[in-house]
């Protein structure tokens, strides 16, 4: 059963691990990698990645990407969005903290952000406007 626009946006706003897909080369299937993301219903979706990472280079080249999220409990449900990159922005400690707080227990956020800032190098934020949606709730199979 297809989700309503409100249901799919609420579901996408929940903290699922996303599967980001982007065309990297025309002779290959899309590059698909797990990623943390942020989304507010009605707004842009954004991800953080290294500015010279494989996915960042592919996103710059393609100008768009897709993200799919899913769950299996209490019902099998998924949402997939695809759209154009609307902008990129420099990363900040505030954005790093925002994303970490979405996925980690509160008592782990500060340590993760410190590790991220010191060890994982610089990041860039990539914003996407969801343009095409595919969604379903398949029930309790």
C-alpha positions in Angstrom: 0.0 0.0 0.0 1.4 3.3 -1.0 2.0 5.8 1.8 0.3 9.2 1.7 2.5 12.3 1.2 2.3 13.0 4.9 3.0 9.4 5.9 6.0 9.2 3.7 7.5 12.5 4.8 7.0 11.6 8.5 8.7 8.2 7.9 11.6 9.8 6.1 12.0 12.2 9.0 12.6 9.3 11.4 16.2 8.3 12.1 16.7 5.4 9.7 20.1 4.6 8.2 19.8 5.6 4.5 21.1 3.8 1.5 22.4 6.5 -0.8 22.6 5.7 -4.5 24.3 7.8 -7.2 25.4 7.1 -10.7 29.2 7.1 -10.7 29.9 5.7 -14.1 27.5 5.1 -17.1 28.8 1.5 -17.5 28.2 0.5 -13.9 25.3 0.1 -11.5 24.9 3.1 -9.2 27.2 3.4 -6.2 25.1 2.6 -3.1 26.4 3.2 0.4 24.8 3.4 3.9 24.7 7.0 5.3 23.2 9.1 8.1 20.9 11.8 6.8 18.6 14.6 8.1 15.2 15.5 6.8 12.3 17.7 8.0 9.0 17.2 6.3 8.5 19.6 3.4 12.2 20.6 3.4 15.4 19.5 1.9 17.2 16.3 2.8 20.9 16.6 3.6 23.9 14.3 4.1 27.5 14.9 5.4 30.4 13.4 3.5 34.1 14.0 2.9 34.5 16.6 0.1 36.7 14.3 -1.9 35.0 11.0 -1.1 33.9 8.7 -3.8 30.2 9.5 -3.2 30.9 13.3 -3.1 32.7 13.1 -6.5 29.8 11.0 -8.0 27.2 13.4 -6.6 29.0 16.4 -8.0 29.2 14.8 -11.4 25.6 13.5 -11.5 24.0 16.5 -9.8 21.5 14.3 -8.1 21.2 11.2 -5.9 18.6 8.9 -4.4 18.1 7.8 -0.8 16.1 4.8 0.4 15.1 4.0 4.0 13.3 1.0 5.4 12.1 -0.8 8.4 10.9 -4.4 9.1 9.0 -3.9 12.4 6.1 -3.5 13.2 5.4 -3.6 9.4 7.6 -3.7 6.4 7.8 -0.1 5.2 10.1 1.9 2.9 10.5 5.3 1.3 12.8 6.1 -1.6 13.4 9.7 -2.7 15.4 11.0 -5.6 16.1 14.5 -6.6 18.6 17.2 -7.6 21.3 18.6 -5.4 20.1 22.1 -4.5 23.3 23.3 -2.7 26.4 22.3 -0.8 27.6 24.0 2.3 30.6 23.8 4.6 30.2 21.5 7.6 30.1 22.8 11.1 30.4 21.4 14.6 26.7 22.2 15.0 25.6 20.1 12.0 27.9 17.3 13.1 26.3 17.4 16.6 22.8 17.5 15.0 23.4 14.4 12.9 25.1 12.5 15.7 22.2 13.3 18.1 19.8 11.9 15.6 21.5 8.5 15.6 23.4 8.0 18.9 22.4 7.9 22.5 22.7 11.3 24.2 25.6 10.2 26.3 27.6 9.3 23.2 27.1 12.4 21.1 29.9 14.6 22.5 32.5 11.9 22.3 31.5 11.0 18.7 31.6 14.7 17.6 35.0 15.1 19.2 36.3 12.0 17.4 34.6 13.0 14.1 36.1 16.5 14.2 39.6 15.3 15.1 39.9 12.1 13.2 37.6 11.9 10.2 38.7 15.0 8.4 36.6 17.8 6.8 33.1 17.2 5.6 30.7 19.0 3.3 26.9 19.1 3.5 25.0 18.1 0.4 21.4 19.2 0.2 18.8 17.5 -2.0 15.2 18.4 -2.8 13.1 15.3 -2.9 11.5 15.3 -6.4 10.4 11.7 -7.0 9.0 9.4 -4.3 8.4 5.7 -4.1 6.9 4.3 -0.8 4.9 1.4 0.6 3.8 -0.3 3.7 3.6 -4.0 3.0 1.9 -4.9 6.2 3.1 -7.4 8.8 4.6 -10.2 6.6 
